[in-house]
Amino acid sequence: MKEIQLKDAKATLSAVVDQAVAGEPSVITRHGRKEAVVVAFDEWQRISQVPSFADLLLAFPGERDDIPERNRVPGRNVDL
């Protein structure tokens, strides 16, 4: 992934967008810090729709007994 300074990204925004659409995202830096990423809209849609871990757990099709019970940690009194 290519890094580009913000001032350079402003000056060449059209090229930065064209590269993102072609599959080459760019990291925009400001004062040496990574601040943003320019990616193609299709790529952003794909990665933004990845389910959260909690959603995956809630969608688990098995029964409670399908998951083995965890070993308890001594000194902890937490019900799972």
C-alpha positions, 0 to 999 in steps of 0.5 A: 500500500502506497503512502502519500502526504496529504499535500501531495494527495490534494495536488493529485487527488484524481490520480490517487482515486484512479489508483484506488479504483484500479486496486491500489489503495493509498495511505494519506499521512499528515505530519508523518502520521497515518490519517486515512486510507483511500480505497475503491468504493467497491472494496470499502463496501466489501470490507465494511460488511464483514460481520462483527465477532458478536454477530458471528457468535449470535448466528452460531447454529449449534446448541449450547452443549456443542461448545465445551465448557471452559476451564475456570480460572482460580480466584475468578467467580464468573458465570458464563 
